[in-house]
Amino acid sequence: MDLELENKIAIVTGASRGIGKAIARELAVCGSDVVVCARNAEDLELTAREVSEETGRQVVPITADTTSTPQVESMVAQAAQRFGKIDILVNNAAAPGGIARGPLETISDDDMLDDLNTKVVGYLRCARAVAPHMIQNGWGRIINIGGLSARNSSGSNVSAGVRNSGLVNLTKYLAQELGPSGITVNLIHPGATRTERSGPAYEEQARREGITVEQVEARVAANNATKRIVDASELAYVVAFFASPRSIAISGEAIAAGGGAGTAVHH
Ligand SMILES: NC(=O)c1ccc[n+]([C@@H]2O[C@H](COP(=O)([O-])OP(=O)(O)OC[C@H]3O[C@@H](n4cnc5c(N)ncnc54)[C@H](OP(=O)(O)O)[C@@H]3O)[C@@H](O)[C@H]2O)c1
């Protein structure tokens, strides 16, 4: 299937590393030019150069903190000026796993609010800033990256679940609001996903528990129906489909891309 992503213009937030970088790379491989966004300029420039050299597409680094409305608006304005349109937004910037953790008496209001500000309000800020450009073109794709903690209480990790659940409603709202203008909005929930952070994290966990890295990985994979850990590049394939004109049949949905993690069914 041709995903028809040739010469589309995409913005991917949180794209200097991890899942966002893998998504930026896949969209570029599919023929899109990509604006990559994150806070740290040095990391972002390195990533942009690497992905551009690898794919032959324009990959433009624009720094912005998605907790700042003026910075988001400036980033989107620069992207629109550079390319003349914006077709695709991938909202991904956030601290994986959330930052407000229990036990209850130690959860700080500031951590809770910071996390919601980055992941829920941050995604809203970016959607609001790109919407006029997509409406003008009568076409757009917004893909929000959530997390499977939206569907399970993740124990002590309270803000991760609260923010990812919040994105379910935000996604549906945006889909209804923007659908008449040819824009679809969907939410992808990764499970535990392999990124460049995973190797060192698994090694550290293995050291702490006196077990092997293979045992740590097997334990992570055991929760998945496929008994393997999803790689960021595989998550990016899912996002590329939702970024494509071919995904027109789906909007306002939350889709798990965690290798069949967990046992719950969702109607
Ligand atoms: N990895 C997983 O297993 C997993 C599982 C479920 C869900 N997720 C979700 O997937 C997304 C990406 O996770 P990841 O593991 O790839 O994270 P990561 O490796 O830590 O990368 C996060 C990216 O977001 C950027 N960022 C963070 N806060 C930002 C802000 N306020 N403004 C702009 N950029 C910001 C970071 O760059 P700077 O620090 O330079 O800004 C970086 O580029 C997150 O939404 C996470 O919750 C991940």
The ligand as an SDF file (V2000), in Angstrom:
LIG
                    3D

 48 52  0  0  0  0  0  0  0  0999 V2000
    9.1790    4.6780   25.9020 N   0  0  0  0  0  0  0  0  0  0  0  0
    8.1070    4.0270   26.3270 C   0  0  0  0  0  0  0  0  0  0  0  0
    8.1830    2.8430   26.6900 O   0  0  0  0  0  0  0  0  0  0  0  0
    6.7580    4.7150   26.3590 C   0  0  0  0  0  0  0  0  0  0  0  0
    5.6250    3.9900   26.7930 C   0  0  0  0  0  0  0  0  0  0  0  0
    4.3840    4.6160   26.8010 C   0  0  0  0  0  0  0  0  0  0  0  0
    4.2650    5.9320   26.3650 C   0  0  0  0  0  0  0  0  0  0  0  0
    5.3770    6.6110   25.9560 N   0  0  0  0  0  0  0  0  0  0  0  0
    5.2030    8.0020   25.5140 C   0  0  0  0  0  0  0  0  0  0  0  0
    5.9040    8.2250   24.3030 O   0  0  0  0  0  0  0  0  0  0  0  0
    6.4050    9.5690   24.2630 C   0  0  0  0  0  0  0  0  0  0  0  0
    7.9040    9.5480   24.0100 C   0  0  0  0  0  0  0  0  0  0  0  0
    8.5530    8.7710   24.9920 O   0  0  0  0  0  0  0  0  0  0  0  0
   10.1120    8.3980   24.8530 P   0  0  0  0  0  0  0  0  0  0  0  0
   10.3180    7.1720   25.6510 O   0  0  0  0  0  0  0  0  0  0  0  0
   10.5380    8.4340   23.4430 O   0  0  0  0  0  0  0  0  0  0  0  0
   10.7510    9.6560   25.6590 O   0  0  0  0  0  0  0  0  0  0  0  0
   12.2440   10.2880   25.6210 P   0  0  0  0  0  0  0  0  0  0  0  0
   13.2100    9.3370   25.0120 O   0  0  0  0  0  0  0  0  0  0  0  0
   12.5270   10.8170   26.9790 O   0  0  0  0  0  0  0  0  0  0  0  0
   12.0620   11.5270   24.6240 O   0  0  0  0  0  0  0  0  0  0  0  0
   11.2280   12.5920   24.9880 C   0  0  0  0  0  0  0  0  0  0  0  0
   11.3580   13.6700   23.9380 C   0  0  0  0  0  0  0  0  0  0  0  0
   10.4690   14.7450   24.2850 O   0  0  0  0  0  0  0  0  0  0  0  0
   11.2070   15.9720   24.4000 C   0  0  0  0  0  0  0  0  0  0  0  0
   10.4880   16.7880   25.3840 N   0  0  0  0  0  0  0  0  0  0  0  0
   10.1960   16.4710   26.6650 C   0  0  0  0  0  0  0  0  0  0  0  0
    9.4990   17.4730   27.2500 N   0  0  0  0  0  0  0  0  0  0  0  0
    9.3360   18.4360   26.2990 C   0  0  0  0  0  0  0  0  0  0  0  0
    8.7080   19.7130   26.2840 C   0  0  0  0  0  0  0  0  0  0  0  0
    8.1080   20.2210   27.3680 N   0  0  0  0  0  0  0  0  0  0  0  0
    8.7360   20.4300   25.1370 N   0  0  0  0  0  0  0  0  0  0  0  0
    9.3260   19.9380   24.0240 C   0  0  0  0  0  0  0  0  0  0  0  0
    9.9430   18.7390   23.9900 N   0  0  0  0  0  0  0  0  0  0  0  0
    9.9510   17.9970   25.1110 C   0  0  0  0  0  0  0  0  0  0  0  0
   12.6180   15.5280   24.7610 C   0  0  0  0  0  0  0  0  0  0  0  0
   13.6380   16.4550   24.4000 O   0  0  0  0  0  0  0  0  0  0  0  0
   14.0930   17.6820   25.3640 P   0  0  0  0  0  0  0  0  0  0  0  0
   14.2950   17.0780   26.7250 O   0  0  0  0  0  0  0  0  0  0  0  0
   15.3200   18.2440   24.7350 O   0  0  0  0  0  0  0  0  0  0  0  0
   12.9530   18.6410   25.3360 O   0  0  0  0  0  0  0  0  0  0  0  0
   12.7330   14.2840   23.8670 C   0  0  0  0  0  0  0  0  0  0  0  0
   12.9950   14.6470   22.5320 O   0  0  0  0  0  0  0  0  0  0  0  0
    5.9830   10.2280   25.5760 C   0  0  0  0  0  0  0  0  0  0  0  0
    4.7690   10.9030   25.3780 O   0  0  0  0  0  0  0  0  0  0  0  0
    5.7840    9.0220   26.4990 C   0  0  0  0  0  0  0  0  0  0  0  0
    4.9080    9.2780   27.5740 O   0  0  0  0  0  0  0  0  0  0  0  0
    6.6090    6.0550   25.9610 C   0  0  0  0  0  0  0  0  0  0  0  0
  1  2  1  0
  2  3  2  0
  2  4  1  0
  4  5  1  0
  4 48  2  0
  5  6  2  0
  6  7  1  0
  7  8  2  0
  8  9  1  0
  8 48  1  0
  9 10  1  0
  9 46  1  0
 10 11  1  0
 11 12  1  0
 11 44  1  0
 12 13  1  0
 13 14  1  0
 14 15  2  0
 14 16  1  0
 14 17  1  0
 17 18  1  0
 18 19  2  0
 18 20  1  0
 18 21  1  0
 21 22  1  0
 22 23  1  0
 23 24  1  0
 23 42  1  0
 24 25  1  0
 25 26  1  0
 25 36  1  0
 26 27  1  0
 26 35  1  0
 27 28  2  0
 28 29  1  0
 29 30  1  0
 29 35  2  0
 30 31  1  0
 30 32  2  0
 32 33  1  0
 33 34  2  0
 34 35  1  0
 36 37  1  0
 36 42  1  0
 37 38  1  0
 38 39  2  0
 38 40  1  0
 38 41  1  0
 42 43  1  0
 44 45  1  0
 44 46  1  0
 46 47  1  0
M  CHG  2   8   1  16  -1
M  END
$$$$
